């Protein structure tokens, strides 16, 4: 743990760590330097402490495999340069105290690690759940103080909650366990907390991508032991920008939540008709053979969603192979194919409850208008609103951003790159 004054002095040096997280743009590096300094100063002011460690956890972009993880499929994902950072230090109490910039502070008393339904959907519930699970697994936990600054936009499809979860895991790992928590284990603990303490039945892709970092493919055939493979591919060298656009939309009403929940349920219903738990355990051929009987039980939409799963699950394998042989154009073609499959078969572009609110559909239409034959575009993440993803040639970036922001507002487009590091203690 370093003296805050020393850390502030180091920040103003030519810092290679910050470059590895945020790139070489001088304006970006200046902004990040000021950001880190502000978090350290806020920590000192809030907790009257002179020492702290610094942590960073990235958001993630789903690159391939849309709605495949919850049925034990494969995904392709990358950590991105939008992140959550924290200044944190032990406080020698049994209480965790967290101030997230722009939000009210909260505390978690470690003497009570039981789930509380009244606490569902809060950051406190995630922290409590992570601590509970780490303790169960034999890791040490303890009270700490933290100031967090988040730049992974909530509802952006970049997984702000997963980034927060593995950030807390990294803090607990380094403050109390000598950094011994494995990145994949950190991800599994975060997902467990989100499922059991936050109240959201999420898959494991988001946490794994945020925790591990870089460009990775993950095979969830056995979710307790996901197979993670890092890919050595330089997206920057392609001369394409990765642009995520926040198109808004999405609804929190019960009917829309039920529409979202129907997606993994539909997929599993088809698997169940074939005597399996999830679609990864059956083949497309088995599904097709039994369609006449299955559709009487599940309806046609469920079968279409199962068809999407089978296609996108295989597409991840093919996308990885294309990147490994440096065939970026083949990769882009499959990104578009995945997008069409999500629209036509998975049907997570708009919900039927709000059929006139088709923000994702419109964004995809505009993207196709600009990028057809020159780039790629698809829904990004859960769907039904939220974000879209595009790979945009550098000479079209300004036109693409101007067009999408004309419709969805200034600042709705995020130009990103894949960052090599996951949830880490930052060595300034």
NUVOKOL-415037 format. One record per residue (C-alpha): residue in one letter; x, y, z negated. Coordinates in Angstrom, 2 decimals. Layout:
! residues N
+------+---------+---------+---------+
| selo |       u |       v |       w |
+------+---------+---------+---------+
|    a |       X |       Y |       Z |
...
+------+---------+---------+---------+
! end
This chain:
! residues 428
+------+---------+---------+---------+
| selo |       u |       v |       w |
+------+---------+---------+---------+
|    x |    0.00 |    0.00 |    0.00 |
|    x |    1.47 |    3.31 |    1.08 |
|    x |    1.31 |    6.80 |   -0.29 |
|    x |   -1.30 |    8.83 |    1.60 |
|    x |    1.13 |   11.73 |    1.99 |
|    x |    3.62 |    9.38 |    3.68 |
|    x |    0.93 |    7.97 |    5.99 |
|    x |   -0.15 |   11.45 |    7.01 |
|    x |    3.43 |   12.31 |    7.92 |
|    x |    3.85 |    9.12 |    9.97 |
|    x |    0.68 |    9.80 |   11.93 |
|    x |    2.27 |   12.80 |   13.60 |
|    x |    5.15 |   10.74 |   14.94 |
|    x |    5.17 |    9.06 |   18.37 |
|    x |    3.15 |    6.14 |   17.04 |
|    x |    3.28 |    2.93 |   19.08 |
|    x |    0.53 |    1.30 |   17.02 |
|    x |   -2.02 |    3.95 |   17.94 |
|    x |   -1.02 |    3.60 |   21.61 |
|    x |   -1.68 |   -0.15 |   21.45 |
|    x |   -5.18 |    0.54 |   20.11 |
|    x |   -6.23 |    3.58 |   22.13 |
|    x |   -4.00 |    3.86 |   25.21 |
|    x |   -1.50 |    6.48 |   26.31 |
|    x |   -3.76 |    9.46 |   27.01 |
|    x |   -2.26 |   12.36 |   25.00 |
|    x |   -5.66 |   13.94 |   24.28 |
|    x |   -7.07 |   10.62 |   23.02 |
|    x |   -4.02 |   10.02 |   20.82 |
|    x |   -4.30 |   13.53 |   19.38 |
|    x |   -7.97 |   12.94 |   18.61 |
|    x |   -7.23 |    9.60 |   16.95 |
|    x |   -4.40 |   11.12 |   14.90 |
|    x |   -6.79 |   13.78 |   13.60 |
|    x |   -9.43 |   11.10 |   12.96 |
|    x |   -7.07 |    8.92 |   10.89 |
|    x |   -5.86 |   11.96 |    8.96 |
|    x |   -9.46 |   12.98 |    8.20 |
|    x |  -10.29 |    9.50 |    6.87 |
|    x |   -7.21 |    9.49 |    4.62 |
|    x |   -7.99 |   12.98 |    3.32 |
|    x |  -11.62 |   12.00 |    2.70 |
|    x |  -10.44 |    8.92 |    0.80 |
|    x |   -8.14 |   10.99 |   -1.38 |
|    x |  -10.86 |   13.58 |   -2.02 |
|    x |  -13.60 |   11.01 |   -2.76 |
|    x |  -11.72 |    8.57 |   -4.97 |
|    x |   -8.93 |   10.80 |   -6.34 |
|    x |   -6.35 |    8.24 |   -5.23 |
|    x |   -2.88 |    8.66 |   -3.79 |
|    x |   -2.42 |    5.30 |   -2.07 |
|    x |   -4.36 |    3.40 |    0.59 |
|    x |   -4.10 |    0.94 |    3.44 |
|    x |   -5.59 |    1.59 |    6.88 |
|    x |   -7.68 |   -0.92 |    8.83 |
|    x |   -9.23 |   -1.04 |   12.28 |
|    x |  -11.83 |   -3.31 |   13.84 |
|    x |  -12.91 |   -3.00 |   17.50 |
|    x |  -16.27 |   -3.22 |   19.14 |
|    x |  -16.74 |   -5.83 |   21.82 |
|    x |  -18.00 |   -6.10 |   25.33 |
|    x |  -19.68 |   -9.28 |   26.51 |
|    x |  -18.06 |   -9.94 |   29.90 |
|    x |  -19.67 |  -13.28 |   30.76 |
|    x |  -22.29 |  -15.59 |   29.28 |
|    x |  -25.48 |  -13.66 |   28.56 |
|    x |  -27.52 |  -15.33 |   25.80 |
|    x |  -25.47 |  -18.51 |   25.86 |
|    x |  -23.86 |  -18.53 |   22.41 |
|    x |  -27.01 |  -19.29 |   20.40 |
|    x |  -27.47 |  -22.50 |   22.41 |
|    x |  -23.84 |  -23.53 |   21.84 |
|    x |  -22.64 |  -22.32 |   25.22 |
|    x |  -19.56 |  -20.54 |   26.50 |
|    x |  -18.87 |  -16.81 |   26.62 |
|    x |  -16.26 |  -14.43 |   27.94 |
|    x |  -15.74 |  -11.34 |   25.81 |
|    x |  -13.28 |   -8.55 |   25.19 |
|    x |  -12.43 |   -6.26 |   22.30 |
|    x |  -12.74 |   -2.61 |   23.32 |
|    x |  -11.07 |    0.63 |   22.29 |
|    x |  -14.09 |    1.98 |   20.39 |
|    x |  -13.58 |    0.92 |   16.78 |
|    x |  -14.35 |    1.26 |   13.09 |
|    x |  -11.45 |    2.40 |   10.90 |
|    x |  -11.13 |    2.43 |    7.14 |
|    x |   -8.85 |    3.69 |    4.41 |
|    x |   -9.15 |    1.28 |    1.49 |
|    x |   -7.53 |    0.42 |   -1.83 |
|    x |   -8.18 |   -1.78 |   -4.85 |
|    x |  -10.01 |   -0.01 |   -7.67 |
|    x |   -9.41 |   -2.68 |  -10.38 |
|    x |  -13.15 |   -3.01 |  -11.07 |
|    x |  -15.82 |   -5.50 |  -10.11 |
|    x |  -17.51 |   -2.99 |   -7.81 |
|    x |  -17.01 |   -2.24 |   -4.12 |
|    x |  -17.60 |    1.42 |   -3.28 |
|    x |  -17.96 |    2.44 |    0.37 |
|    x |  -18.49 |    5.79 |    2.00 |
|    x |  -19.18 |    5.63 |    5.73 |
|    x |  -18.79 |    9.06 |    7.32 |
|    x |  -22.22 |   10.49 |    8.07 |
|    x |  -24.08 |    8.08 |    5.78 |
|    x |  -24.89 |    7.95 |    2.05 |
|    x |  -22.32 |    6.06 |   -0.05 |
|    x |  -23.24 |    2.67 |   -1.49 |
|    x |  -21.93 |    0.20 |   -4.05 |
|    x |  -21.91 |   -3.59 |   -4.34 |
|    x |  -21.58 |   -5.09 |   -7.83 |
|    x |  -19.63 |   -8.34 |   -7.48 |
|    x |  -21.22 |   -9.78 |  -10.62 |
|    x |  -24.34 |  -10.37 |   -8.49 |
|    x |  -23.69 |  -12.13 |   -5.18 |
|    x |  -27.17 |  -13.54 |   -4.61 |
|    x |  -29.08 |  -12.62 |   -1.43 |
|    x |  -31.82 |  -10.04 |   -1.88 |
|    x |  -34.56 |   -9.73 |    0.76 |
|    x |  -35.14 |   -6.15 |   -0.35 |
|    x |  -31.57 |   -5.45 |    0.73 |
|    x |  -31.93 |   -7.03 |    4.20 |
|    x |  -30.80 |   -4.97 |    7.20 |
|    x |  -28.40 |   -2.85 |    5.10 |
|    x |  -24.61 |   -2.58 |    5.09 |
|    x |  -24.63 |   -3.49 |    1.40 |
|    x |  -26.22 |   -6.84 |    2.21 |
|    x |  -23.42 |   -7.63 |    4.68 |
|    x |  -20.72 |   -6.78 |    2.15 |
|    x |  -22.41 |   -8.85 |   -0.55 |
|    x |  -22.79 |  -11.81 |    1.79 |
|    x |  -19.16 |  -11.68 |    2.95 |
|    x |  -17.94 |  -11.58 |   -0.64 |
|    x |  -20.22 |  -14.46 |   -1.61 |
|    x |  -19.02 |  -16.67 |    1.22 |
|    x |  -15.35 |  -15.84 |    0.73 |
|    x |  -15.63 |  -16.71 |   -2.95 |
|    x |  -17.36 |  -20.01 |   -2.08 |
|    x |  -14.49 |  -20.85 |    0.28 |
|    x |  -11.88 |  -20.25 |   -2.40 |
|    x |  -10.67 |  -16.79 |   -1.41 |
|    x |  -10.09 |  -14.04 |   -3.97 |
|    x |  -12.40 |  -11.04 |   -4.02 |
|    x |  -12.38 |   -7.83 |   -6.05 |
|    x |  -13.51 |   -4.26 |   -6.24 |
|    x |  -12.17 |   -1.76 |   -3.77 |
|    x |  -12.85 |    1.77 |   -2.54 |
|    x |  -13.14 |    2.56 |    1.14 |
|    x |  -13.92 |    5.40 |    3.52 |
|    x |  -15.05 |    4.18 |    6.95 |
|    x |  -15.31 |    6.12 |   10.19 |
|    x |  -17.25 |    4.30 |   12.89 |
|    x |  -17.03 |    4.96 |   16.61 |
|    x |  -18.81 |    1.82 |   17.73 |
|    x |  -22.22 |    3.34 |   18.46 |
|    x |  -25.14 |    1.60 |   16.75 |
|    x |  -27.48 |    0.00 |   19.25 |
|    x |  -24.87 |    0.34 |   21.99 |
|    x |  -24.48 |   -3.35 |   22.69 |
|    x |  -20.86 |   -3.07 |   21.55 |
|    x |  -21.58 |   -4.88 |   18.27 |
|    x |  -21.21 |   -2.23 |   15.59 |
|    x |  -22.50 |   -4.62 |   12.90 |
|    x |  -20.07 |   -7.41 |   13.84 |
|    x |  -17.21 |   -4.91 |   13.91 |
|    x |  -18.19 |   -3.71 |   10.43 |
|    x |  -18.40 |   -7.30 |    9.13 |
|    x |  -14.93 |   -8.33 |   10.25 |
|    x |  -13.53 |   -4.99 |    9.07 |
|    x |  -14.75 |   -5.83 |    5.55 |
|    x |  -13.28 |   -9.32 |    5.95 |
|    x |   -9.91 |   -7.86 |    6.98 |
|    x |   -9.91 |   -5.49 |    3.98 |
|    x |  -10.64 |   -8.33 |    1.55 |
|    x |   -8.05 |  -10.53 |    3.27 |
|    x |   -5.21 |   -8.01 |    2.97 |
|    x |   -6.07 |   -6.46 |   -0.40 |
|    x |   -6.69 |   -9.72 |   -2.26 |
|    x |   -5.41 |  -12.65 |   -0.16 |
|    x |   -2.10 |  -11.54 |    1.41 |
|    x |   -3.74 |  -11.41 |    4.85 |
|    x |   -4.36 |  -15.18 |    4.89 |
|    x |   -7.90 |  -15.08 |    6.30 |
|    x |   -7.75 |  -16.52 |    9.83 |
|    x |   -9.45 |  -14.30 |   12.49 |
|    x |  -11.87 |  -17.03 |   13.57 |
|    x |  -12.72 |  -17.80 |    9.94 |
|    x |  -13.29 |  -14.09 |    9.37 |
|    x |  -15.76 |  -14.16 |   12.26 |
|    x |  -17.59 |  -17.23 |   10.92 |
|    x |  -17.93 |  -15.59 |    7.49 |
|    x |  -19.29 |  -12.40 |    9.06 |
|    x |  -21.87 |  -14.35 |   11.06 |
|    x |  -22.87 |  -16.34 |    7.97 |
|    x |  -23.46 |  -13.11 |    6.08 |
|    x |  -25.50 |  -11.60 |    8.91 |
|    x |  -27.64 |  -14.76 |    9.12 |
|    x |  -28.19 |  -15.27 |    5.40 |
|    x |  -27.90 |  -11.84 |    3.74 |
|    x |  -28.76 |   -9.36 |    6.50 |
|    x |  -31.62 |  -11.41 |    7.92 |
|    x |  -30.61 |  -11.63 |   11.59 |
|    x |  -30.15 |  -15.04 |   13.27 |
|    x |  -27.24 |  -13.94 |   15.49 |
|    x |  -24.75 |  -16.14 |   17.34 |
|    x |  -21.00 |  -16.04 |   16.78 |
|    x |  -19.73 |  -14.33 |   19.92 |
|    x |  -19.76 |  -10.78 |   18.59 |
|    x |  -17.84 |  -11.44 |   15.40 |
|    x |  -15.28 |  -13.64 |   17.14 |
|    x |  -14.52 |  -11.11 |   19.86 |
|    x |  -14.18 |   -8.28 |   17.33 |
|    x |  -12.02 |  -10.30 |   14.96 |
|    x |   -9.67 |  -11.99 |   17.45 |
|    x |   -9.18 |   -9.13 |   19.92 |
|    x |   -8.04 |   -9.11 |   23.54 |
|    x |   -9.87 |  -10.88 |   26.35 |
|    x |  -11.04 |  -14.27 |   25.17 |
|    x |  -13.25 |  -17.12 |   26.21 |
|    x |  -15.11 |  -18.93 |   23.43 |
|    x |  -16.70 |  -22.36 |   23.59 |
|    x |  -19.40 |  -22.81 |   20.96 |
|    x |  -20.11 |  -26.50 |   21.62 |
|    x |  -19.36 |  -27.00 |   17.89 |
|    x |  -20.22 |  -23.61 |   16.32 |
|    x |  -18.41 |  -24.54 |   13.09 |
|    x |  -15.19 |  -24.92 |   15.12 |
|    x |  -15.43 |  -22.61 |   18.13 |
|    x |  -12.67 |  -23.08 |   20.69 |
|    x |  -11.08 |  -19.70 |   21.37 |
|    x |   -8.74 |  -19.20 |   24.31 |
|    x |   -6.96 |  -15.94 |   25.04 |
|    x |   -6.68 |  -14.82 |   28.66 |
|    x |   -3.69 |  -12.92 |   29.96 |
|    x |   -5.33 |  -10.60 |   32.45 |
|    x |   -4.57 |   -6.92 |   32.90 |
|    x |   -7.86 |   -5.13 |   33.66 |
|    x |   -6.06 |   -1.79 |   33.88 |
|    x |   -4.05 |   -3.03 |   36.87 |
|    x |   -7.24 |   -3.76 |   38.86 |
|    x |   -7.94 |   -0.04 |   39.35 |
|    x |  -11.47 |   -0.58 |   38.04 |
|    x |  -12.98 |    1.08 |   34.99 |
|    x |  -15.21 |   -0.79 |   32.55 |
|    x |  -18.19 |    1.51 |   31.97 |
|    x |  -20.86 |    0.77 |   29.37 |
|    x |  -23.96 |    2.96 |   29.61 |
|    x |  -26.34 |    3.46 |   26.72 |
|    x |  -29.74 |    3.56 |   28.40 |
|    x |  -31.77 |    3.73 |   25.19 |
|    x |  -35.07 |    1.93 |   25.03 |
|    x |  -35.61 |   -1.10 |   22.89 |
|    x |  -38.35 |   -1.18 |   20.27 |
|    x |  -38.41 |   -2.16 |   16.63 |
|    x |  -42.11 |   -2.97 |   16.43 |
|    x |  -43.12 |   -6.51 |   15.50 |
|    x |  -44.34 |   -7.40 |   18.99 |
|    x |  -41.02 |   -6.44 |   20.60 |
|    x |  -39.04 |   -8.24 |   17.92 |
|    x |  -41.10 |  -11.34 |   18.64 |
|    x |  -40.38 |  -10.94 |   22.36 |
|    x |  -36.64 |  -10.90 |   21.62 |
|    x |  -36.87 |  -13.87 |   19.26 |
|    x |  -38.73 |  -15.84 |   21.92 |
|    x |  -35.62 |  -16.05 |   24.06 |
|    x |  -33.47 |  -18.47 |   22.03 |
|    x |  -36.68 |  -20.20 |   20.92 |
|    x |  -37.74 |  -20.78 |   24.55 |
|    x |  -34.34 |  -22.23 |   25.41 |
|    x |  -34.37 |  -24.57 |   22.42 |
|    x |  -37.95 |  -25.66 |   23.17 |
|    x |  -36.79 |  -27.07 |   26.51 |
|    x |  -33.91 |  -28.86 |   24.81 |
|    x |  -36.31 |  -30.31 |   22.24 |
|    x |  -38.48 |  -31.81 |   25.00 |
|    x |  -35.39 |  -33.71 |   26.11 |
|    x |  -34.56 |  -34.92 |   22.61 |
|    x |  -31.79 |  -32.38 |   22.01 |
|    x |  -31.35 |  -29.44 |   19.63 |
|    x |  -29.81 |  -26.94 |   22.06 |
|    x |  -29.39 |  -26.60 |   25.82 |
|    x |  -25.65 |  -27.31 |   25.70 |
|    x |  -26.58 |  -30.93 |   24.97 |
|    x |  -28.54 |  -31.42 |   28.21 |
|    x |  -27.79 |  -31.00 |   31.91 |
|    x |  -29.62 |  -29.07 |   34.60 |
|    x |  -30.34 |  -32.34 |   36.36 |
|    x |  -32.07 |  -33.70 |   33.25 |
|    x |  -34.19 |  -30.56 |   33.02 |
|    x |  -35.20 |  -30.66 |   36.69 |
|    x |  -36.13 |  -34.33 |   36.49 |
|    x |  -38.55 |  -33.67 |   33.61 |
|    x |  -39.94 |  -30.28 |   34.70 |
|    x |  -43.51 |  -31.57 |   35.33 |
|    x |  -43.77 |  -32.83 |   31.75 |
|    x |  -41.75 |  -30.04 |   30.11 |
|    x |  -43.69 |  -27.13 |   31.61 |
|    x |  -46.95 |  -28.46 |   30.17 |
|    x |  -45.41 |  -28.10 |   26.68 |
|    x |  -43.19 |  -25.01 |   27.02 |
|    x |  -44.55 |  -23.00 |   29.92 |
|    x |  -42.56 |  -21.90 |   32.96 |
|    x |  -40.69 |  -18.99 |   31.36 |
|    x |  -38.87 |  -21.33 |   29.00 |
|    x |  -37.70 |  -23.45 |   31.93 |
|    x |  -36.48 |  -20.37 |   33.80 |
|    x |  -34.51 |  -19.31 |   30.72 |
|    x |  -33.03 |  -22.79 |   30.47 |
|    x |  -32.04 |  -22.48 |   34.15 |
|    x |  -30.30 |  -19.20 |   33.35 |
|    x |  -28.42 |  -20.80 |   30.47 |
|    x |  -27.11 |  -23.63 |   32.61 |
|    x |  -26.01 |  -21.22 |   35.33 |
|    x |  -24.34 |  -18.64 |   33.09 |
|    x |  -22.67 |  -21.30 |   30.95 |
|    x |  -20.95 |  -22.74 |   34.05 |
|    x |  -20.28 |  -19.24 |   35.40 |
|    x |  -18.07 |  -18.49 |   32.39 |
|    x |  -15.82 |  -21.42 |   33.38 |
|    x |  -15.68 |  -20.14 |   36.95 |
|    x |  -15.03 |  -16.53 |   35.86 |
|    x |  -12.13 |  -17.63 |   33.67 |
|    x |  -10.68 |  -19.65 |   36.56 |
|    x |  -11.00 |  -16.62 |   38.88 |
|    x |   -9.17 |  -14.36 |   36.42 |
|    x |   -6.46 |  -16.95 |   35.83 |
|    x |   -5.74 |  -17.10 |   39.56 |
|    x |   -5.97 |  -13.26 |   39.72 |
|    x |   -8.98 |  -13.29 |   42.04 |
|    x |  -10.73 |  -10.21 |   40.70 |
|    x |  -13.16 |   -9.93 |   43.61 |
|    x |  -14.48 |  -13.44 |   42.94 |
|    x |  -14.87 |  -12.47 |   39.30 |
|    x |  -16.86 |   -9.34 |   40.22 |
|    x |  -19.17 |  -11.39 |   42.46 |
|    x |  -19.99 |  -13.63 |   39.50 |
|    x |  -20.66 |  -10.63 |   37.25 |
|    x |  -23.35 |   -9.55 |   39.72 |
|    x |  -24.71 |  -13.12 |   39.90 |
|    x |  -24.95 |  -13.21 |   36.11 |
|    x |  -26.86 |   -9.92 |   36.15 |
|    x |  -29.36 |  -11.16 |   38.72 |
|    x |  -29.83 |  -14.36 |   36.71 |
|    x |  -30.55 |  -12.38 |   33.54 |
|    x |  -33.12 |  -10.29 |   35.42 |
|    x |  -34.90 |  -13.06 |   37.32 |
|    x |  -34.62 |  -16.07 |   35.05 |
|    x |  -33.64 |  -15.05 |   31.51 |
|    x |  -36.05 |  -12.10 |   31.69 |
|    x |  -34.38 |   -9.97 |   29.02 |
|    x |  -34.38 |   -6.72 |   31.01 |
|    x |  -37.66 |   -5.31 |   29.68 |
|    x |  -40.28 |   -6.62 |   27.31 |
|    x |  -43.81 |   -7.20 |   28.45 |
|    x |  -45.17 |   -5.33 |   25.43 |
|    x |  -43.74 |   -2.08 |   26.82 |
|    x |  -43.85 |   -2.88 |   30.54 |
|    x |  -43.74 |    0.79 |   31.60 |
|    x |  -40.49 |    1.35 |   29.68 |
|    x |  -37.91 |   -0.14 |   32.04 |
|    x |  -34.76 |    1.79 |   31.23 |
|    x |  -32.45 |   -1.15 |   31.93 |
|    x |  -34.11 |   -1.97 |   35.26 |
|    x |  -33.71 |    1.63 |   36.43 |
|    x |  -30.06 |    1.77 |   35.34 |
|    x |  -29.33 |   -1.44 |   37.23 |
|    x |  -31.04 |   -0.06 |   40.35 |
|    x |  -28.94 |    3.11 |   40.21 |
|    x |  -25.79 |    1.03 |   39.65 |
|    x |  -26.56 |   -1.16 |   42.65 |
|    x |  -27.14 |    1.96 |   44.77 |
|    x |  -23.62 |    3.22 |   44.02 |
|    x |  -21.65 |   -0.01 |   43.58 |
|    x |  -23.10 |   -2.59 |   45.97 |
|    x |  -20.17 |   -4.17 |   47.81 |
|    x |  -17.70 |   -2.15 |   45.76 |
|    x |  -18.11 |   -3.16 |   42.09 |
|    x |  -20.33 |   -5.06 |   39.67 |
|    x |  -23.19 |   -4.36 |   37.29 |
|    x |  -25.31 |   -6.35 |   34.81 |
|    x |  -27.29 |   -6.15 |   31.59 |
|    x |  -25.00 |   -6.06 |   28.58 |
|    x |  -25.75 |   -7.91 |   25.37 |
|    x |  -29.22 |   -8.73 |   24.05 |
|    x |  -31.22 |   -6.79 |   26.63 |
|    x |  -34.74 |   -5.32 |   26.45 |
|    x |  -33.05 |   -1.89 |   26.27 |
|    x |  -29.64 |   -0.99 |   24.92 |
|    x |  -26.82 |   -1.00 |   27.44 |
|    x |  -25.66 |   -2.05 |   30.87 |
|    x |  -22.14 |   -2.91 |   31.97 |
|    x |  -20.41 |   -1.93 |   35.19 |
|    x |  -17.00 |   -2.47 |   36.75 |
|    x |  -16.46 |    0.71 |   38.74 |
|    x |  -13.65 |    1.48 |   41.24 |
|    x |  -11.67 |    4.45 |   39.94 |
|    x |  -12.55 |    6.53 |   43.00 |
|    x |  -16.26 |    6.12 |   42.17 |
|    x |  -16.09 |    6.64 |   38.41 |
|    x |  -16.97 |   10.34 |   38.48 |
|    x |  -19.92 |    9.76 |   40.84 |
|    x |  -21.15 |    6.78 |   38.82 |
|    x |  -20.93 |    8.55 |   35.46 |
|    x |  -22.54 |   11.73 |   36.84 |
|    x |  -25.47 |    9.75 |   38.28 |
|    x |  -26.14 |    7.65 |   35.17 |
|    x |  -25.72 |   10.59 |   32.77 |
|    x |  -28.06 |   12.67 |   34.95 |
|    x |  -30.75 |   10.16 |   33.98 |
|    x |  -29.69 |    8.97 |   30.51 |
|    x |  -27.99 |   12.08 |   29.13 |
|    x |  -24.50 |   13.43 |   28.72 |
|    x |  -22.27 |   11.12 |   26.73 |
|    x |  -24.34 |    8.00 |   27.50 |
|    x |  -21.49 |    6.47 |   29.54 |
|    x |  -18.46 |    5.02 |   27.74 |
|    x |  -15.30 |    4.42 |   29.79 |
|    x |  -13.52 |    1.60 |   27.99 |
|    x |  -10.58 |   -0.74 |   28.20 |
|    x |   -9.88 |   -4.14 |   26.66 |
|    x |   -7.75 |   -3.76 |   23.54 |
|    x |   -5.29 |   -6.49 |   22.59 |
|    x |   -5.77 |   -6.35 |   18.81 |
|    x |   -8.77 |   -7.46 |   16.79 |
|    x |   -9.55 |   -6.64 |   13.14 |
|    x |   -6.21 |   -5.64 |   11.65 |
|    x |   -4.38 |   -3.78 |    8.96 |
|    x |   -2.90 |   -0.84 |   10.84 |
|    x |    0.82 |   -0.42 |   10.34 |
|    x |    1.50 |    3.25 |   10.94 |
+------+---------+---------+---------+
! end
